[in-house]
Amino acid sequence: MDYNKLNTKNYYFVMIFLPIKPKYALAIKELKKQVEFRKVKFKNESFKSCLVYASYPLKRIIGYFEFKTIDEGHPSEIWEKYGKVGCIAREDYNEYYKDSKLAYAIKIDSFLAFDEPIDPFAKIDNFNIPQSYKYLSEDELIALLKNV
């Protein structure tokens, strides 16, 4: 990996670790999915990079994306704006947001795929995968990207 391509002012100090179902993670990698839908907003909005973890059965970090904005609104409003670029069926979207008053759409600007997916469990002992997201410390990020 060419570290000169990375946005170091955001990259080394903190990054968001974002577990995503494989079909959606791969759609991001293929540049088909332009927004990531979430029920929970990031607590700190100053971070603009997400490490993409494709969850079970892949269980690998496949790359990272950068974003500038997160749009929020009622789920029906967010669907009207982003349903065509979200790579999710309307029925699945409705099921995901069935008890939610707010929806969040992370607008993906760019994606960088890793040459080889990363197994976080092989890099960090007792690494835990969050339900929604977590912030990675500089040490965690360096450990995950070592020898990439």
Helices and strands as residue ranges (DSSP letters): G 3-5, H 8-11, E 15-20, H 22-29, E 35-38, E 49-54, E 60-73, H 75-82, G 83-85, H 90-96, E 103-118, H 120-123, E 134-136, H 138-145
